[in-house]
């Protein structure tokens, strides 16, 4: 019997109807139609704290981050997921603050030498009001994700970049939605 793949979608936009959220939802649809169990979380609706750099998560016997906020509750979901899809708008030339908090808190997996993240397939969705990945700063966000996940030995399966679109326009862009759907399916391979 084949194990059902689990995909965790992490939406890092403060706007519920953002371009990155619409594309992430379409990627989720692709993953579900490929047979995955999909769970979506909206970081903007969670109580998140920044990493305290206390290294409590690295102590012998630690069970993840010592902070008791909503991100700690995601620890088991992250561990159980076969793939993560992170969707973020590009703000001030990089990922949103919510995405950065999430990424920083992945440090809590270090107590097990990041084994809980190794091999997970990663999908990225970035959306910017500026058309170019360089001009908007999306390239900075992409590079941060690429470097972090390369270190964690979690391969990036694909990146969807939506640039130069007005708020909410991604849903009407059939080519972008098709690309997001395909990214979702690729996470289930």
Secondary structure as UniProt FT lines:
FT   STRAND          6..11
FT   TURN            16..17
FT   HELIX           19..33
FT   TURN            34..35
FT   STRAND          37..42
FT   HELIX           43..45
FT   HELIX           56..58
FT   TURN            60..61
FT   HELIX           70..73
FT   HELIX           75..80
FT   STRAND          83..91
FT   TURN            92..93
FT   STRAND          94..95
FT   HELIX           97..105
FT   HELIX           106..112
FT   TURN            113..119
FT   STRAND          121..128
FT   HELIX           133..136
FT   HELIX           138..151
FT   TURN            152..153
FT   STRAND          156..163
FT   TURN            167..168
FT   HELIX           169..172
FT   HELIX           174..186
FT   TURN            187..188
//
